[in-house]
Amino acid sequence: LIIDLNLSNKNKHLIIPVSLGLFVIHTIIGFFPTEEVSLFGGMYQSNALRGLMKNVLNVGVLIVLFQSVTWLKKPENEEKISEYFILLFATLIGMNFMISSGDFLMLYLGLELATIPVAALAAYTHHQTKSAEAGIKMLLSAALSSGILLFGLSLIYGSTGSIYYDTVAANFAETPMQVLAFIFFFVGMGFKMSLVPFHLWTADVYEGAPTNVSSYLSVISKGASAFILIIVMFTVFPVISPIWKDIIYLITILTITIGNLFALRQKNMKRFLAFSSIAQVGFILLAIISGAKIGMTSVIYFVLTYVFSNLGAFGVVSAIETATGKVNMDDYDGLYHTNPKLSLIMTLSMFSLAGIPPVAGFFGKFFLYTSAASGGYYWLILIAVVNTIISLYYYLLVVKAMWINKSENPIAPIKSDLPTRIGLVLCVAGIFVIGFWSQIYEWIDKLAFGIALK
């Protein structure tokens, strides 16, 4: 903000390296060991596990920022570069508040702070009709979901006399009003996570929003929502776990199946990745339904693998769209012959999202299946495995287009700038390192031990 006030319009681009440099420092500091703290009477809490969740989001945001540099330097975006960073960081602060919340008021404040700026980001290129439409759809769906969630929170407060997690957990029971309160809360979070049947806004917003904003929504926003959902489920609502496990059982089947079936029909890469992300969120529910420590560990590990896999795919889509304006799958025909490196990165990302060994996505899904198996949900695992086979087909369609399909006019060679290349290299490194370095899962598991229910 200070630098922006002192720069002329010709030098606005200098905000980019300053913002990137500051956020790199912020990300590095996030990995320093911290003490367990509780502020404002327990309203804000922080410990090693919550810090890890924030660090996962920080790494994802850093990659998104690297991938955004070329797009931000385009003439139509130069005058509002600072707005992009301010809105992005505002949403990240909101997500941090959510993760560190010790009561439902802090959760709700963080949720709103994380949601409203994203609507502005979706409409960032407001001179384009689709972008303005995406912003409006995002805002309306966010308002509706927030109203539903807030009504659920009011019922929780009315029936328990508190909004603090520990007090609510102690006073919660299977009374009809409290079960209804939980359902409203879960529906509100379902909108944020794009769970079926609360997913209808997702594909339209992803298609209309700038690609880098879509990648932020797909990875960072969903990751934060998954983190806070599993914290609240395990700490606030364990008493009614038989009820919410039945609800999640049904939602998991619907989300994975419908996400996959609709992804099969997509030709626009952004809509394709939107439905892919819906299906991936369904897999996260496999760990949440277990209700055990292994579930929390598996969610964090899977989101970490998902950050690198999905941002790798979105990074390639962003690089191609910024250079050529092409976003359809048919445009990728013969891409290997002109852009072999981009084709290889996209292939690795597709393999990881599909769960093909030995890349990180395979181990991420393996641990999710292990979590569900620990709770005895074998039929659910079978349905998930069948859907994984279905997802292989549409992920390999992209690979086939790049490596096998022929085109008389393939996309011309694209020379990405240094920040974009750094972002893509980080994604590739993450896909391999997380897959082969087993100590990462063990480290997360030790942190989760003190938080999750036995």
C-alpha positions as CSV (number, residue, x, y, z in Angstrom):
1,L,0.0,0.0,0.0
2,I,2.7,2.4,1.0
3,I,4.8,1.7,-2.2
4,D,1.7,2.0,-4.4
5,L,1.0,5.5,-3.1
6,N,4.5,6.6,-4.0
7,L,4.7,5.1,-7.5
8,S,3.8,6.8,-10.7
9,N,1.5,4.9,-13.1
10,K,4.5,4.1,-15.3
11,N,6.3,2.3,-12.4
12,K,3.3,0.3,-11.1
13,H,4.9,-2.9,-12.2
14,L,7.5,-2.5,-9.4
15,I,4.9,-3.6,-7.0
16,I,5.2,-7.2,-8.3
17,P,8.8,-8.0,-7.2
18,V,8.2,-6.2,-3.9
19,S,5.1,-8.2,-3.1
20,L,6.7,-11.4,-4.2
21,G,9.8,-10.8,-2.1
22,L,7.8,-9.9,1.0
23,F,5.6,-13.0,0.6
24,V,8.7,-15.2,0.1
25,I,9.9,-13.9,3.5
26,H,6.5,-14.5,5.0
27,T,6.4,-18.1,3.8
28,I,9.9,-18.8,5.1
29,I,9.0,-17.3,8.5
30,G,5.9,-19.5,8.7
31,F,8.1,-22.6,9.0
32,F,9.9,-21.4,12.1
33,P,8.8,-23.3,15.2
34,T,6.1,-21.6,17.3
35,E,4.6,-22.0,20.7
36,E,1.0,-23.0,21.3
37,V,-0.9,-19.9,22.1
38,S,-4.5,-18.9,22.9
39,L,-5.7,-15.2,22.6
40,F,-8.9,-13.3,23.3
41,G,-10.2,-15.8,25.7
42,G,-9.7,-18.7,23.3
43,M,-11.2,-17.0,20.3
44,Y,-7.9,-17.3,18.4
45,Q,-5.7,-20.3,18.8
46,S,-2.5,-21.4,17.3
47,N,-0.4,-24.5,17.5
48,A,2.0,-26.5,15.4
49,L,-0.7,-28.3,13.4
50,R,-2.6,-25.2,12.6
51,G,0.6,-23.5,11.6
52,L,1.3,-26.4,9.2
53,M,-2.1,-25.9,7.6
54,K,-1.3,-22.2,7.1
55,N,2.1,-23.1,5.7
56,V,0.5,-25.4,3.1
57,L,-1.7,-22.5,2.0
58,N,1.3,-20.1,2.0
59,V,3.2,-22.4,-0.4
60,G,0.2,-22.6,-2.7
61,V,-0.3,-18.8,-2.7
62,L,3.4,-18.3,-3.5
63,I,3.1,-20.5,-6.5
64,V,-0.1,-18.7,-7.6
65,L,1.8,-15.4,-7.3
66,F,4.7,-16.6,-9.4
67,Q,2.3,-17.8,-12.1
68,S,0.4,-14.5,-12.1
69,V,3.3,-12.2,-13.0
70,T,3.1,-12.5,-16.8
71,W,-0.7,-11.9,-16.7
72,L,-0.4,-9.0,-14.3
73,K,2.1,-7.3,-16.7
74,K,-0.5,-7.2,-19.5
75,P,-1.4,-3.6,-20.4
76,E,-5.1,-3.9,-19.3
77,N,-4.0,-5.0,-15.8
78,E,-1.1,-2.6,-15.1
79,E,-3.1,0.1,-13.4
80,K,-4.6,-2.3,-10.8
81,I,-1.7,-4.6,-9.9
82,S,-1.8,-3.5,-6.2
83,E,-5.5,-4.3,-6.0
84,Y,-4.7,-7.9,-7.0
85,F,-2.2,-8.4,-4.2
86,I,-4.3,-6.6,-1.6
87,L,-7.4,-8.7,-2.4
88,L,-5.4,-11.9,-2.5
89,F,-3.7,-11.3,0.8
90,A,-7.0,-10.2,2.4
91,T,-8.5,-13.6,1.6
92,L,-5.5,-15.4,2.9
93,I,-5.7,-13.6,6.2
94,G,-9.3,-14.6,6.4
95,M,-8.4,-18.2,5.8
96,N,-5.8,-18.0,8.6
97,F,-8.4,-16.6,10.9
98,M,-10.7,-19.6,10.1
99,I,-7.9,-22.1,10.7
100,S,-7.0,-20.5,14.0
101,S,-10.6,-19.9,15.2
102,G,-11.5,-21.1,18.6
103,D,-15.1,-20.1,18.4
104,F,-17.8,-19.7,15.7
105,L,-17.6,-15.9,15.6
106,M,-13.9,-15.9,14.6
107,L,-14.8,-18.7,12.1
108,Y,-17.5,-16.6,10.5
109,L,-15.4,-13.4,10.4
110,G,-12.6,-15.3,8.7
111,L,-15.0,-16.9,6.3
112,E,-16.4,-13.6,5.2
113,L,-13.0,-12.0,4.9
114,A,-11.9,-15.0,2.8
115,T,-14.9,-14.9,0.5
116,I,-15.9,-11.3,-0.3
117,P,-12.5,-10.3,-1.8
118,V,-12.5,-13.5,-3.9
119,A,-15.7,-12.2,-5.6
120,A,-13.8,-9.0,-6.5
121,L,-10.9,-11.1,-7.8
122,A,-13.3,-13.2,-10.0
123,A,-14.5,-9.9,-11.5
124,Y,-11.0,-8.5,-11.8
125,T,-11.1,-8.3,-15.6
126,H,-14.5,-6.6,-15.4
127,H,-14.3,-5.3,-19.0
128,Q,-15.0,-8.9,-20.0
129,T,-18.6,-9.9,-19.6
130,K,-17.8,-13.4,-18.3
131,S,-15.5,-12.1,-15.6
132,A,-18.1,-9.6,-14.3
133,E,-20.7,-12.4,-14.4
134,A,-18.4,-14.7,-12.5
135,G,-18.0,-12.0,-9.8
136,I,-21.8,-11.6,-9.4
137,K,-22.4,-15.4,-9.3
138,M,-19.7,-15.8,-6.7
139,L,-21.1,-13.0,-4.6
140,L,-24.7,-14.2,-4.7
141,S,-23.7,-17.8,-3.9
142,A,-21.5,-16.7,-1.1
143,A,-24.3,-14.5,0.4
144,L,-26.7,-17.4,0.2
145,S,-24.3,-19.9,1.8
146,S,-23.2,-17.4,4.5
147,G,-26.9,-16.8,5.4
148,I,-27.5,-20.5,5.7
149,L,-24.4,-21.1,7.8
150,L,-25.1,-18.1,10.0
151,F,-28.6,-19.4,10.7
152,G,-27.1,-22.7,11.7
153,L,-24.6,-20.9,14.1
154,S,-27.5,-19.0,15.6
155,L,-29.2,-22.3,16.4
156,I,-26.0,-23.7,17.9
157,Y,-25.7,-20.6,20.1
158,G,-29.4,-20.7,21.1
159,S,-29.3,-24.4,22.1
160,T,-25.9,-24.5,23.8
161,G,-25.5,-20.9,25.2
162,S,-22.0,-20.5,23.7
163,I,-20.1,-20.1,20.5
164,Y,-16.8,-21.5,21.8
165,Y,-15.8,-24.8,20.4
166,D,-15.0,-26.6,23.7
167,T,-18.2,-25.3,25.4
168,V,-20.4,-26.2,22.4
169,A,-18.9,-29.7,22.3
170,A,-19.6,-30.2,26.0
171,N,-23.3,-29.1,25.6
172,F,-24.1,-30.7,22.2
173,A,-26.5,-33.6,22.0
174,E,-28.7,-35.4,19.5
175,T,-31.7,-33.1,20.0
176,P,-33.6,-32.2,16.8
177,M,-32.7,-28.5,17.0
178,Q,-29.0,-29.2,17.4
179,V,-29.0,-31.7,14.5
180,L,-30.8,-29.1,12.4
181,A,-28.2,-26.5,13.4
182,F,-25.4,-28.9,12.3
183,I,-27.1,-29.5,9.0
184,F,-27.3,-25.8,8.3
185,F,-23.6,-25.4,9.2
186,F,-22.6,-28.2,7.0
187,V,-24.6,-26.9,4.1
188,G,-23.0,-23.5,4.4
189,M,-19.5,-25.1,4.3
190,G,-20.7,-27.4,1.5
191,F,-21.1,-24.3,-0.7
192,K,-17.6,-23.1,0.1
193,M,-16.1,-26.5,-0.7
194,S,-18.3,-27.1,-3.8
195,L,-19.8,-30.3,-2.5
196,V,-22.6,-31.7,-4.6
197,P,-25.5,-30.6,-4.6
198,F,-24.0,-27.1,-3.6
199,H,-21.6,-27.0,-6.5
200,L,-23.6,-25.3,-9.3
201,W,-21.7,-22.0,-9.1
202,T,-18.3,-23.5,-9.5
203,A,-17.8,-24.2,-13.2
204,D,-19.3,-20.8,-14.3
205,V,-17.1,-18.9,-11.8
206,Y,-13.9,-20.8,-12.8
207,E,-14.6,-20.2,-16.5
208,G,-15.3,-16.5,-16.2
209,A,-12.7,-15.6,-13.6
210,P,-9.0,-15.0,-14.6
211,T,-7.2,-18.3,-14.7
212,N,-4.9,-17.5,-11.8
213,V,-7.9,-16.6,-9.7
214,S,-9.6,-19.9,-10.7
215,S,-6.5,-21.7,-9.5
216,Y,-6.6,-19.8,-6.2
217,L,-10.2,-20.8,-5.7
218,S,-9.6,-24.4,-6.7
219,V,-6.7,-25.0,-4.4
220,I,-6.2,-22.4,-1.6
221,S,-9.9,-21.7,-0.9
222,K,-10.9,-25.4,-1.0
223,G,-7.9,-26.4,1.1
224,A,-8.7,-23.9,3.8
225,S,-12.3,-25.0,3.9
226,A,-11.3,-28.6,4.2
227,F,-8.9,-27.8,7.1
228,I,-11.5,-25.9,9.1
229,L,-14.2,-28.5,8.4
230,I,-12.2,-31.3,9.7
231,I,-11.1,-29.3,12.8
232,V,-14.7,-28.5,13.6
233,M,-16.0,-32.0,12.9
234,F,-13.4,-33.6,15.2
235,T,-13.5,-31.1,18.0
236,V,-17.1,-29.7,18.1
237,F,-19.4,-32.4,16.7
238,P,-18.0,-35.8,17.8
239,V,-21.2,-36.5,19.9
240,I,-23.3,-36.7,16.8
241,S,-20.7,-38.4,14.6
242,P,-23.1,-41.3,13.7
243,I,-25.4,-38.7,12.1
244,W,-22.9,-36.6,10.3
245,K,-21.1,-39.7,9.0
246,D,-24.3,-40.8,7.3
247,I,-24.7,-37.4,5.7
248,I,-21.0,-37.3,4.6
249,Y,-21.4,-40.9,3.2
250,L,-24.1,-39.8,0.8
251,I,-22.4,-36.5,0.0
252,T,-19.2,-38.2,-0.8
253,I,-20.8,-40.6,-3.3
254,L,-22.7,-37.7,-5.0
255,T,-19.7,-35.4,-5.1
256,I,-17.2,-37.9,-6.5
257,T,-19.6,-39.4,-9.1
258,I,-21.2,-36.2,-10.4
259,G,-17.9,-34.4,-10.5
260,N,-16.4,-37.1,-12.6
261,L,-19.3,-37.6,-14.9
262,F,-19.5,-33.9,-15.7
263,A,-15.8,-33.6,-16.2
264,L,-16.1,-36.2,-18.9
265,R,-18.2,-33.8,-21.0
266,Q,-16.0,-30.7,-20.7
267,K,-13.9,-29.2,-23.5
268,N,-13.0,-25.9,-21.9
269,M,-9.9,-26.6,-19.7
270,K,-11.1,-24.3,-16.9
271,R,-14.5,-26.0,-16.6
272,F,-12.7,-29.3,-16.9
273,L,-10.5,-28.5,-13.9
274,A,-13.5,-27.1,-12.1
275,F,-15.4,-30.4,-12.1
276,S,-12.1,-32.2,-11.5
277,S,-11.7,-30.2,-8.3
278,I,-15.2,-31.0,-7.2
279,A,-14.4,-34.7,-7.5
280,Q,-11.1,-34.2,-5.6
281,V,-13.0,-32.6,-2.7
282,G,-15.2,-35.7,-2.6
283,F,-12.1,-37.7,-2.0
284,I,-11.2,-35.5,1.0
285,L,-14.5,-36.5,2.6
286,L,-13.2,-40.1,2.7
287,A,-10.8,-39.0,5.4
288,I,-13.2,-36.8,7.3
289,I,-15.8,-39.6,7.6
290,S,-13.3,-41.8,9.4
291,G,-13.4,-39.5,12.4
292,A,-10.0,-40.6,13.5
293,K,-6.5,-39.1,13.8
294,I,-5.5,-40.7,10.6
295,G,-8.2,-38.8,8.9
296,M,-6.8,-35.4,9.8
297,T,-3.3,-36.5,8.8
298,S,-4.6,-37.8,5.4
299,V,-6.5,-34.6,4.7
300,I,-3.4,-32.4,5.3
301,Y,-1.2,-34.7,3.3
302,F,-3.7,-34.9,0.4
303,V,-4.2,-31.1,0.3
304,L,-0.4,-30.7,0.1
305,T,-0.2,-33.0,-2.9
306,Y,-3.3,-31.4,-4.4
307,V,-1.7,-27.9,-4.2
308,F,1.3,-29.0,-6.4
309,S,-0.7,-31.2,-8.8
310,N,-3.6,-28.8,-9.5
311,L,-1.4,-25.6,-9.6
312,G,0.8,-27.4,-12.1
313,A,-2.1,-28.0,-14.4
314,F,-3.5,-24.5,-13.9
315,G,0.0,-23.0,-14.4
316,V,0.2,-24.6,-17.9
317,V,-3.3,-23.5,-18.7
318,S,-2.5,-19.9,-17.6
319,A,0.8,-19.8,-19.5
320,I,-1.0,-20.9,-22.7
321,E,-4.0,-18.6,-22.3
322,T,-1.8,-15.6,-21.5
323,A,0.3,-16.2,-24.6
324,T,-2.4,-17.3,-27.1
325,G,-5.9,-16.8,-25.5
326,K,-6.7,-20.5,-26.1
327,V,-8.4,-22.5,-23.3
328,N,-10.1,-25.4,-25.1
329,M,-8.8,-29.0,-24.9
330,D,-8.8,-29.3,-28.7
331,D,-6.3,-26.4,-28.8
332,Y,-3.8,-28.7,-27.0
333,D,-3.6,-31.1,-29.9
334,G,0.0,-31.7,-30.8
335,L,1.3,-29.5,-28.0
336,Y,4.2,-31.8,-27.4
337,H,5.8,-31.0,-30.8
338,T,5.9,-27.3,-30.1
339,N,6.0,-27.1,-26.2
340,P,7.4,-30.3,-24.9
341,K,8.2,-28.9,-21.4
342,L,4.7,-27.6,-20.8
343,S,3.3,-30.9,-22.1
344,L,5.5,-32.9,-19.6
345,I,4.4,-30.7,-16.7
346,M,0.7,-31.0,-17.6
347,T,1.1,-34.8,-18.0
348,L,2.7,-35.1,-14.5
349,S,-0.1,-33.0,-13.1
350,M,-2.8,-35.1,-14.7
351,F,-1.1,-38.3,-13.5
352,S,-0.9,-37.0,-10.0
353,L,-4.6,-35.8,-10.0
354,A,-5.6,-39.2,-11.3
355,G,-3.6,-41.0,-8.6
356,I,-1.1,-42.9,-10.9
357,P,2.0,-44.1,-9.0
358,P,4.7,-43.1,-8.2
359,V,3.8,-39.4,-8.2
360,A,2.4,-37.7,-5.1
361,G,-1.3,-37.9,-6.0
362,F,-1.2,-41.7,-5.7
363,F,0.0,-41.6,-2.1
364,G,-2.4,-38.9,-1.3
365,K,-5.4,-41.0,-2.4
366,F,-3.9,-44.1,-0.9
367,F,-3.9,-42.5,2.6
368,L,-7.5,-41.3,2.1
369,Y,-8.6,-44.8,1.3
370,T,-6.7,-46.0,4.3
371,S,-8.5,-43.5,6.5
372,A,-11.9,-44.7,5.2
373,A,-10.9,-48.3,5.7
374,S,-10.0,-47.7,9.3
375,G,-13.7,-46.8,9.8
376,G,-14.9,-49.9,7.9
377,Y,-16.3,-48.0,4.9
378,Y,-15.3,-50.6,2.4
379,W,-18.3,-50.1,0.0
380,L,-17.5,-46.4,-0.1
381,I,-13.9,-47.2,-1.0
382,L,-15.1,-49.4,-3.8
383,I,-17.2,-46.6,-5.2
384,A,-14.3,-44.2,-4.9
385,V,-12.0,-46.7,-6.7
386,V,-14.5,-47.1,-9.5
387,N,-14.7,-43.3,-9.8
388,T,-10.9,-43.1,-9.9
389,I,-10.9,-45.4,-12.9
390,I,-13.5,-43.1,-14.6
391,S,-11.3,-40.1,-13.8
392,L,-8.3,-41.8,-15.5
393,Y,-10.2,-41.6,-18.7
394,Y,-10.8,-37.9,-18.8
395,Y,-7.3,-37.0,-17.3
396,L,-5.7,-39.1,-20.1
397,L,-7.8,-37.3,-22.7
398,V,-5.7,-34.2,-22.0
399,V,-2.5,-36.3,-22.2
400,K,-3.7,-37.9,-25.5
401,A,-4.4,-34.5,-27.0
402,M,-0.9,-33.3,-26.3
403,W,1.1,-36.3,-27.2
404,I,-0.9,-38.3,-29.7
405,N,-3.5,-36.1,-31.5
406,K,-2.2,-34.3,-34.5
407,S,-2.9,-30.7,-35.5
408,E,-2.1,-28.7,-38.6
409,N,-1.9,-25.5,-36.5
410,P,-0.5,-26.5,-33.0
411,I,0.1,-23.8,-30.4
412,A,3.3,-21.9,-31.3
413,P,6.3,-22.3,-29.0
414,I,5.8,-20.3,-25.8
415,K,8.7,-18.8,-23.9
416,S,7.6,-18.2,-20.3
417,D,9.2,-15.6,-18.1
418,L,11.3,-16.5,-15.0
419,P,8.6,-16.3,-12.3
420,T,6.3,-18.6,-14.3
421,R,9.1,-21.1,-14.8
422,I,9.9,-20.9,-11.0
423,G,6.2,-21.6,-10.2
424,L,6.0,-24.6,-12.6
425,V,9.3,-26.0,-11.3
426,L,8.1,-25.8,-7.7
427,C,5.0,-27.8,-8.8
428,V,7.0,-30.5,-10.5
429,A,9.4,-30.7,-7.5
430,G,6.4,-31.0,-5.1
431,I,4.8,-33.7,-7.1
432,F,7.9,-35.9,-6.9
433,V,9.3,-35.0,-3.5
434,I,6.1,-35.5,-1.6
435,G,5.6,-38.8,-3.4
436,F,9.0,-40.2,-2.6
437,W,9.8,-38.6,0.8
438,S,7.7,-40.7,3.2
439,Q,8.9,-38.7,6.3
440,I,6.5,-35.9,5.3
441,Y,3.5,-38.1,6.2
442,E,5.0,-39.3,9.4
443,W,5.8,-35.7,10.4
444,I,2.2,-34.6,9.8
445,D,0.9,-37.6,11.7
446,K,2.9,-36.6,14.8
447,L,1.5,-33.1,14.7
448,A,-2.1,-34.4,14.2
449,F,-1.8,-36.8,17.2
450,G,-2.3,-34.0,19.7
451,I,-5.3,-32.5,18.0
452,A,-7.5,-35.2,16.5
453,L,-9.7,-37.5,18.6
454,K,-8.4,-40.9,19.4
